[in-house]
Amino acid sequence: MTGNTPASRILILGAGAVGLALGSGLHAAGRRIHFVTGGRVPAHTITTHGIQRVGILGEVRVPPEAVEVSPRLADLGDFDFDSVLVCTKSTANPEVARDLATAWGKFPRPPRLVVCQNGWGNAETYAEALDPQYVASASILTGFRRNRAHEVEVTVHARAIQIGRLFSRKIEDLEPLCAALCAGGIPCETSTTIEADLGAKLLYNCLLNPLGALANVPYGRLGESPPTRALMEAVAREIFNVLDAGGLQTHWPSAESYLEVFYRDLLPPTAGHESSMLQDLRAGRPTEIDALSGAVTRLGRKLGVATPLNAALVELIHAAEQARQGTGTGSSTRGFSDP
C-alpha cells in the first residue's frame, strides 16, 4: 500500500455500526485506530471488549489493547492522524464540525477528513468549518448492524465504498486509505464521480429507508409489493426532477434507467436488510430523515420543484419519531449519535 505504514493512525468519530466496521478493517490492515465516542458509547466498552466484526465480509477481532478511545475530541492527547473518518449520524454534524474546527489547529499536519454518512449536503457542513481541500466524502451501500456495543455485523453489501472529493479533483492521497480498507476485507475504491455516487446513495436511501421504517419491513418486502413499488418509483422521479433542475450529476439519464438498475442490481443483494431508520425508530432515537427526504424537499423548494411525496415521508417519519420518543433503549440526549 503506497504511502501506508503499520504505524499510521486513523481517527474515527463515532463508535456506531459504521465506525466499528471501518475501524475493524483498518486494524486488520495494520492501521492504528482511535475512536472518539462522543459519550454515546462508554469508552470502557471498547477498551474492555475490543471490537468484533462478523457477517458476510468476514470475521475480524480487534483486541482491546489495540484500540485507543477518547470520549471527546478535546480529550485527545495526540493529534497526529493521517485521516479522520466522520461516522456519526448526520444529525450530529453541527456539533462535530464545531468541535473539529476548534481542534484542527492542533493537528501537526492536516489530516484527510472523510465524511461517511447517509444523506445529502453533509460534506458542505464540514467544508464551511474547515478548509474544503481536506474534505472528502464516502458513498457506502453496505448494511451494518450493531448487535452489541462492541460488535458489528455486516448484513448486506451492494458495491465497493466510493471515496472522492466534491471540492477538489485530487484523489491520489485517498488511495492508501482505500487500499487499507480493502486489505481489511471491506471493498473500497477512489472515485472521480463522487457527486454522482452520493446521488446514487441518496436515491437508494430515499426509496427504501423511510418506507421500510414506516412499514416495519426489510428492503426486499418493499420490492415485492406493487403499492410500495409504485411509491418508490414516484419518489425516484421526484428526486430526478430536483437533481436535473439543480444541474447535479447522476449516473443515469432518467428515473426509469435508474429504477432498472435498482431492481436488477441493488435491491436483490440487500433484500434482507432492515434500514438504520427502522432501527432508530425501534430504539427511540432521532432518524436521518432530514438529511435524506428532507434534503430533497429543501432543494426542491429552493429550485421551485414540487416534492410532495418526499415531503410527506418527512412528516410521517417525524410523527413516528414523536410516537416512539423515549420508548427505546438506545435514546440519548448526551453526545453525538452513531449510525
Secondary structure, DSSP 8 states (H G I E B T S, - for coil): -TT--TT-EEEEE--SHHHHHHHHHHHHTT-EEEEE-TTSS-HHHHHHH-EEEEETT--EEE-GGGEEEESSGGG-S----SEEEE-S-GGGHHHHHHHHHHHGGG-SS--EEEE--SSSSHHHHHHHHS-GGGEEEEE--EEEEEEETTEEEEEEE-S-EEEE-SS-S--GGGHHHHHHHHHTT--EEE-S-HHHHHHHHHHHHHHHHHHHHHHT--HHHHHH-HHHHHHHHHHHHHHHHHHHHTT---SSSSHHHHHHHIIIIITGGGTT---HHHHHHHHT---SGGGTHHHHHHHHHHHT---HHHHHHHHHHHHHHHHHTTTSSS--SSS----
